């Protein structure tokens, strides 16, 4: 594609050099900038892409989008200076890949909790309806039935457009994606055309990045502000910020909920430990998912499917067949009758929801043991709250490491322990090593007890310092059960 054509869509820029050059690729990594590439220099939290413009040009880049010109200009390279290169990157990538989001029914899911489950269930639902579909989630990216390892909840704008281009080429007609607050703030979704947006909830998270809850809210709201008039904005009517999210949107506003009047209403008829009987707008449907939070997720899925024109009876039938998402209320059971639940709950609200669900469903005499930690170099204000939720809503709480990153795990645990009340300290233990903490929970557990291992869910790694080590809570539980009960002493389930 000729660079001049890309610039027509990428917004106002000052151009230095000949823009009539052929572009064969677009990248924000100088290491990937081969011959014919358009290199986009982005200012990141860790590094500034402007420092790598000379490397990109040396590697064969014939065009550069940046906010500031390098000291030395190559006469064979066209430089385009933008006010915001992050925004320009999205628009340029959309132009280069032929605006693939306009050829898909693209639905974005945003909020603090529930994004992965809602997006994934929508993908599975539409695949079961016979559609070719794409998925962009925390757990995995999918181009129809092809899985691609996920690197971010919402990848950068160039990767997004490349993935959607592959979806279009594979015949996909719809795509469901998580839209993180980081992605909105960093303009990774710039240039995408959404057919719909879904808001789940807004609770305490990411304040290390956004600094204040108000700023976090405004960032999420910006997603709905940017929806086109022909799109739908499906918001949680029971969430206090649900209406705030859509107050300035041009999109068609619809609501879903369990407690207040809504366009798509859900009621839990019968809750069980292996699923729920729900009433969705007057139709009863069984789901394998568990808990109020999942009732909201299912209701959002149902509402979005209706707004996308899917057949009602088929949607209800397929919902009853859908399993939970990896690392979301996922079971690992021992042969001797102990049930372990692995869940991604890494915010106070998410942990409280999971604990509340288990406590409402567990039988008399069943003890609940919770293993939980908090990540390093992330929002530290939630640490004592997480510990308080775990210690006050279980029979035993084990505080341990999550992904400590560059922080000392003992410092993180000390900050968590502050939230444990004097009364709860007798049943709260601190074990820094996560593997040992899981083993301890298994050893403490008796027949019929429930263990909740929270915080990492689907993750198959632990980040210590700057290194990633293989670590999977599900594998650790299985190994601990096998050690306690003998080999083959466990089974996995959803």
Secondary structure by P-SEA (a helix, b strand, c coil): ccaaaaaaaccbbbbccccccccccccccccccccccbbbbbbccccccccaaaaaaaacccccccccccccccccbbbbbbccaaaaaaaaaaaaacccccccbbbbbbcccaaaaaaaaaaaaaaaaccccccccccccccccbbbbbccccccaaaaaaaaaaaaaacccbbbbbbcaaaaaacccccccccbbbbcccccccccccccaaaaaaaaaaaaaaccccbbbbbccccccccccccccccccccccccccccbbbbbccccccccccccccbbbbbccccaaaaaaaaaaaaaaaaacccaaaaaaaaaacccccccbbbbbcccbbbbbbbccccaaaaaaaaaaaaacccccbbbbbbccccccccccaaaaaaaaaaacccbbbbbbcccccccaaaaaaaaaccccccccccbbbbccaaaaaaaaaaaccccbbbbbcccccccccccccccccccaaaaaaaaaaaacccccccccc
